[in-house]
Amino acid sequence: MSNSVAASPPGAAPRATEPTRRTLSPRQADTVDRLVKAGLAEIRESGFDDLTIRNVARRAGVAPATAYNYFSSREHLVTELFWRRLSARRDPATASGASPVERVTATLRAITTVVADEPELSAACTQAMLGADPEVVLLRYRIGAEMHRRVLQALGDDADPEVVGALEIAISGALLQTGMGYLTYDEMTERLTGTATLLMRGEQ
């Protein structure tokens, strides 16, 4: 994932084609769900390099043309998959009286473990979310805005904007390095904890 993911201005989505999924009927929503699940199964089985919309459609039991009505590219499908997982991941509960560092560390861990323990999916997301597809760009801004919201919520409304921005960049860098296989998830969590502690000295 590029730094533009986490550094996106909150709520500032680019002008891009509105995703078809926003106006889906129940039947269409079911088709999209099947395609997303089929895409995940394909990634787990063959990885991102061999992922095609045609293969996903076949696994989901729909025509390729139908699949392309909902997903313009494999990058779009994978980014949608990451977005759905992030959206479904609730903000972490923190103990009463937790320090800002403890709150933000819990938040960072929740965000960066969205694709934990699935190296194929992590690598796929890393590649897909760098795409220039307008639908990918739109989702990337949404993901960035959601990450910003969660970090700001953990720190509080009076948080230093420079600290918020630095933490968002740290998230993107950690996800990128993990997706490329440079870090394990345990190492990533440890480094993010250290980064948060360093940036927030005096706020423990």
N, C-alpha and C positions, 0 to 999 in steps of 0.2 A: 504494500500500500504506500502511496506517496504521501508526503507531508501535507498535501492539499486536502487530504481527507480530514485530518484532525484540525487543520488550521482554517477550515471553512467558516465564514461568519455565521453566527447562529441565525437560522431561519432564512438565510439568503440563498435561495435556490436559483440556479440559472434559468434562463428562458429555454426550455426544452420541451419536446413533445410530451404531453401528459400521458402517463402510463395507462394502457387500456384497462389494467386491473382496477383502476379507481371506479369504473362504472360497470362492474361485472354483475351479471345475474348469478343466482346461486349455482346454476349449472356451469357457467363459465368459471366461477370461482373454484369449483371442484376440479375442472380441467387444469387450471393453473396450479392448484395444490398437487395434483398428480404429476404434472410436469416437473415441479420443484423437487418432489420426492424421487422421481425417476432420475433427475439430474444428480442428486446426491448419491444415489445408488451407482450411477455410472462413474462418478468421481472416485468413489470408494473402490470400485472394481478396476478401473483403468487409468485413473488420474486425469488431469486437465488436458494434457497433450492430445489424447485420443477422444476427448469429449466433442460430440457434435449434436446439434439440435435434432438432426434426423434420428440418431440413435436414442436420444432422450424421448423423442416422440414415439418411437417404436416400443420402448419399454413402458411408456405411459399408456399405450394403446390408442394413440390419436394420430391423425394424418400430419405429416411434416408441415404442410401449409397451415394447418390449424395451430401448430406449435409456434410458427413464425408470426402468427397474429398476436401472440402474447409476449414473445421474447425475440427481440431483433437479432440477438447474437448469443453465443455461449457465454460471453462476458456478462451480458445483461442478466442471464439466468443465474449465474454464480453470484453476482453482486446482489441480486434479489434474495438469494438464499442467505447470504450474510446478513442483510438488512432484517430479514424475518427473524433470524436467530437473535440478533442484537435487540430487536424490539420486544421479543418474548422474554429476554433476560431482565428480571426485575432489578431495581436498584437494591444493593445489598443492605441488609439491616445492620445497624451499628449499635453498639452498647451505649446506653445513656451516659453522657459525660465523655464520650470518645473525643480524642483530640482531632484537630484538623488533619494531621498527618495520618492518623488511623482511619479517618473517614475517607480521605482521598485514596489511600492505599487499597482499601476495600473496593472502592469504585473502579480503580484501575484494574484490579484483579478480575472483577466481574466483566469488564469490557474485553480484556485481552484473552480471556479464556472462552470466548464465544465458540471458537473452533478448536479448543484444546483437545489433545489426545487424538486428533485426526490429521495427521501430517499431509495426506493427500488433499483434504479440503482446505487446510491452511495454505498450502502452496497454490491451489487453484484460486483462492480469494486474492492472494498477493498479486497474481498475474492479471486476473480479471478486472480488479478494481483500478488498474492503471489504464484501462481502455478509454478510447475517445468517443465511443458510442454515446450519443446524446442521452439515452436512457441510463447508461452507466454513470455519466456525469451527474444527472439528476439524483440518482441514488447515492452517489458519493457525497454530494452536498447534504443530503438528508442524514447520512451516517455521521458526517462531520458535525452537523448541528446537534445531533443527539449526544454525541460524545461531549461536546461543549456544555450542553445542558447538564449532563451528569457530573462533570468535573466541577462546574460552577455550583451545583447544588451541594456537593460534598464540602466545598470550601466556604460557601456563604456568599451572599450578594456583595459583600465588601471586599471580596478577594482581589488581590493585585492582578490586573489584566496580564502583566508580563509573566507571572507565575502560571496563570491559567494557560496562556499560549505555549509556554515551555513544556507543561505537562501534556498538552495535546500533541505536540511534536514528539515527545518521548513515547507516547502511546503508538503513534504511527511508525516510529523507528523500531520499536520493539516488535510490533506485528510484522513489519517488513523483514527484519532479521530472523524472526522465528519461521516465517513462511519460506525463507530462503535456506533454512536449515542451519543457520549460524548459531542459533540459541535453542535450547529446549524450553518448554513452558516453565519449568521450575526456575531455570536461569533467568528467563524473562521477568518473572514475578519478582525475583530477588533484586534484579537491576532496577526495576521500576520503583520498588520500595526504597532503594538507596537513592534514586533520583529525586523522589518526592521528599525524602528526609533532607537531602542537600538543599533543595530549592526552598524548603519551608523551615529552615533553621529559626529557632526562636518562637515557633508556633506549636511545638509539641505540647 
